[in-house]
Amino acid sequence: MDLSLHGKVALVTGAARGIGRAITLELARAGATLAVGDVHLAKYRGERYYRLSRRISGSDEDVPTAEAATQLGARAMAVEFDVADENQVQQAVARIGDELGAIDVLVNNAGIVNNMAPIATMAREAWDRELAVNLSGAFSCIQACVPRMAERGWGRVINISSVAAETPDARQPAYAASKAGVLALTKTVAKEYGGRGVTCNAVLPGLIATPLVMSMPDALRAAMVRNVPAGRLGVTAEIAAVVAFLAGPAASFVNGAAIPVDGGWLTGPPFA
């Protein structure tokens, strides 16, 4: 099975921390050249929740992602841009092309989940921002990268959705709607470009030991874990492994799929 990404250029958005960082480093191990995209590349370095995250994942997130990828032997560059800004996306993709070469693998990982409110009281600005980052941001990156992949006859797009797309939590209408939209976008891209050598798939993380999850109160996190049949949090490396497979030659006939990596969350709580 060919899992090598040697000679391929990959852009990972939201790559400064958490799942995006783990994906970047796994693609680096597979031999890819990396463009590390994030809106705040230096913001999270050394913050408390990284130390909490390492308690579970064992990763060292005090080293910037591009530097960590370089330490693994990959060629890497950091590109700061906001996926919600179409002009910034276009400029970033152009810069990556100039410095690293044409993008072969796009991982739309950038996302936010910080607008919590019931439908009746959610501010329209909060709704708009969540969709702008989580859904329109993925669309802008796809629009900037995929037609050129199709011209070359090879490309991989992996969109990071969420189990919330299928089982929404209360007080997260914008997040759930945006992540469900990502699933529909994934299938649309798969249908439009599958005949030109480009695949597009989605990964649906469950409860993963990201800095955000590790910053939750212990009691709340423990209550959520009780709903996971696997009986534990996932780790970011488990998401990254699936993404790396989808990015490689071995996944050439996987297209339009939505793959949960959730410890069984979508099956419902474990039997008592």
Secondary structure, DSSP 8 states (H G I E B T S, - for coil): -----TT-EEEESS-SSHHHHHHHHHHHHTT-EEEEEES-TTTTTT-HHHHHHHHHH---TTS-HHHHHHHTT--EEEEE--TT-HHHHHHHHHHHHHHT-S--EEEE----------TTT--HHHHHHHHIIIIIHHHHHHHHHHHHHHHHT-EEEEEE--GGGTS--TT-HHHHHHHHHHHHHHHHHHHHHGGGTEEEEEEEE-SB--HHHHTS-HHHHHHHHTT-TTSS-B-HHHHHHHHHHHHSGGGTT--S-EEEESTTGGG-S---
